[in-house]
Amino acid sequence: ALKGRRVEEEQEDAAARKKRGDKTQKKLMSHVGKAVLDFGMIKDGDRIMVGLSGGKDSLSLLHILMALQKKAPIHFEIGACTVDPQTPEYDPSVLKEYLKM
């Protein structure tokens, strides 16, 4: 019975986290959309290149722009690139696979 209760609690926690994440995403999308409109950041026909480091900031920006692209009353293109810093630690293969999705 204790194990079943833990599973239920974990499922409730996961549902609560998803709900918070959905609210956060909506709020962030709203703020970004407003900023784009207020400051005329994207115009019809624009082509936007997003520089990806693989970190959460650049990937979040890419996702937000892609979501805005679907809802925007204008047409704009999005591309993504990364710069190889020529260090042994850098492995762009993860980003390449991610961008195929």
C-alpha positions in Angstrom: 0.0 0.0 0.0 2.9 2.4 0.8 4.5 1.8 -2.6 1.2 2.5 -4.4 0.8 5.7 -2.4 4.3 6.9 -3.5 3.5 6.2 -7.1 0.3 8.3 -6.8 2.2 11.1 -5.1 4.8 11.1 -7.8 2.1 11.2 -10.5 0.4 14.1 -8.8 3.8 15.9 -8.5 4.5 15.3 -12.2 1.0 16.7 -13.1 1.6 19.8 -10.9 5.0 20.4 -12.5 3.5 20.1 -16.0 0.7 22.6 -15.0 3.3 25.1 -13.7 5.4 24.6 -16.8 2.4 25.2 -19.1 1.6 28.4 -17.2 5.2 29.6 -17.3 5.3 28.8 -21.1 2.1 30.8 -21.7 3.3 33.8 -19.7 6.7 33.8 -21.4 5.1 33.5 -24.9 2.8 36.4 -24.0 5.7 38.6 -22.9 7.8 37.8 -25.9 4.9 38.3 -28.3 4.1 41.6 -26.8 7.8 42.7 -27.0 8.0 41.7 -30.7 4.9 43.7 -31.5 5.8 46.7 -29.3 9.3 47.1 -30.7 8.6 45.9 -34.3 11.3 43.2 -33.9 9.9 40.9 -36.7 8.4 42.0 -39.9 6.7 40.1 -42.7 9.2 38.2 -44.8 12.0 38.4 -42.2 14.6 35.7 -42.0 15.9 35.1 -38.5 19.0 33.2 -37.5 19.3 31.9 -34.0 22.8 31.2 -32.7 22.7 28.0 -30.6 25.1 27.2 -27.9 23.1 24.2 -26.7 22.3 25.9 -23.5 18.8 26.5 -22.2 18.7 30.2 -23.2 19.4 29.7 -26.9 17.2 26.6 -27.1 14.3 28.4 -25.3 14.6 31.3 -27.7 14.4 28.9 -30.7 11.3 27.2 -29.3 9.6 30.5 -28.5 10.3 31.8 -32.0 9.0 28.6 -33.6 5.8 28.8 -31.5 5.3 32.4 -32.4 5.9 31.6 -36.1 2.9 29.2 -36.0 0.6 31.9 -34.5 1.9 35.1 -36.0 -0.2 36.9 -38.6 3.0 37.4 -40.6 5.3 35.0 -42.4 8.9 34.8 -41.3 11.6 32.1 -41.5 13.8 30.8 -38.8 17.2 29.2 -39.1 19.7 28.0 -36.5 23.5 27.8 -36.4 26.3 27.2 -34.1 29.9 28.1 -34.1 32.5 25.5 -33.5 35.0 26.9 -31.0 37.6 24.4 -32.1 38.0 22.8 -28.6 38.1 19.1 -28.0 35.2 19.3 -25.6 32.8 20.7 -28.1 30.5 18.1 -29.8 27.8 19.6 -32.1 26.4 16.2 -32.9 23.8 16.5 -30.1 22.6 19.8 -31.6 22.5 18.4 -35.1 20.3 15.5 -34.0 18.1 17.8 -31.9 17.5 20.1 -34.9 16.4 17.2 -37.1 13.3 16.8 -34.9 
